[in-house]
Amino acid sequence: MAALQVELVAADRLVWSGQATMVGARTTEGDVGILPGHAPLLSLLVEGVVDVTTTEGETWVAAVDSGFISVAGDRVSVLAERAEMSHEIDLENARHDLERLHAAGENDDAALAAVRHAEARIRAVEMAS
């Protein structure tokens, strides 16, 4: 069975690495699903969720900030400023953070990016449940 070699990397650490049968991510062009044999790709990520289905059938879900996804051969690299695996996220705190951001009422680019990141963290936990 063909497999992908996947690395999910944040600015400060390697978040996840391993063999997978599929990787899903959201790019500036829309959602992409990467399977073995995928055409080469270099795209910008947006704040959202990356999900990886391992060769053992497990699903790993991470919340990511903007960054890049690269596919070359059967290697997939996801590079983001921040990335958190769903099991590392405290759902109650993530919901509180989102409420606090909405209550602040700010709507500049930085505030909107923070809201999108908080939403992605919640979505990652909910997807993994």
N, C-alpha and C positions, 0 to 999 in steps of 0.2 A: 504494500500500500504506500502510495506517495504521501509525503508529509512536508509540512512547512517548518523551517527553523525560525522561531519567533523570538524577538527581543523587545520588551517594553521597557523603555529607559526614561527616567526623569532626570532633571538637571543634576540632582545630587546622588542618584543611586540607580542600580539595576533593579527594576520592580518585579519583572517576571521574565523567565527565559525557558524555552522548551520546544518540544515537537507538537505540532497542531495540524488539524485537518481543515480548519477554517478560522479566519479572523474577520471581524466586522468592525467598521469604524465610520465616523462621520467626517467628511471632508468639506471644503468650501464648495465642491461640485455636487455634494449629496452623499448619501450612504454608499459605502462600498463593501463588498464581500469578497474576500480573497481566498481562493482555493488553490491547491497545488497546480502548477502549470500556468498560473495567472501571468498575463502580459506584464512587462516592466511598468512600474508606476512610481511617480514621485508627486505627492500632493500635500497640500496644507490641511492639517487637522483643525477642527473647531472644537470648542469646549463641548464635551459630551462623554459618551461611553464607548469603550473598546471591549469587545467580547471575543474570547478565544475558546475554541473547542479543541481540547487536546486529543491526541491519538488514543487515549484511554477513555474518551467519551465524557470527560469532565468539562465543565464550562467555568472559565475564570472571567470575571468582569472587573473592569477598572474605570474610574472616573479620571479624565485627562483634561488638561488645559490645551490651549492651542499649541501646535507643533507641526511635525511632519510625519508622514508615513511613506516608507520606501519599500518597493517590492522589486527584487532582482533575482532571477532564477526562482528558487523556492525559499528564499530568505526574506523575511518581513521584519522591518525595523520600525518601531513606533517610538518617536522621540518627542517628548513633551516637557514643558517647563515644570509642571507638577503632574504627578500620577499617583493614584491611590487605589489599591485593590479593595474590592467591596468589603471584604472581611476586616479591613483596617479602619473602616468608617463607622463612627458612632451615629446611628440614624437619628436619635433624639437631638444630638448636638447639631447635626446637619440641618434638620428642620428648623431648629432655633436660629441658626445662622441665616437661613433663607428668610425667616420672618423678620429678623433684625434688619436685613438688607432692604426688604420691601418697606418696612416702617421708616427707614431713613429717607425714602422718597427721592434719592438722587438718581439722575438719569444720564450722567456723563458716560463716556466709553468705559472707564475703569469700573464704575458701579455696575454697568450692564454686564461686563465680563465677570464680575464677582457673582452676580445673580445667576448667570449661566453656569458657572462652576458649581455653585451651591446646588442648583437643580440637577446637574450631572452627578454629583455625589449621592443625592437621594435616589436618582434613577438607577445608579449602579447597584446600590444595596437592594432596591426593590427587584431588579432583574435577577439578582443572584439568589433571592429567597425562593 
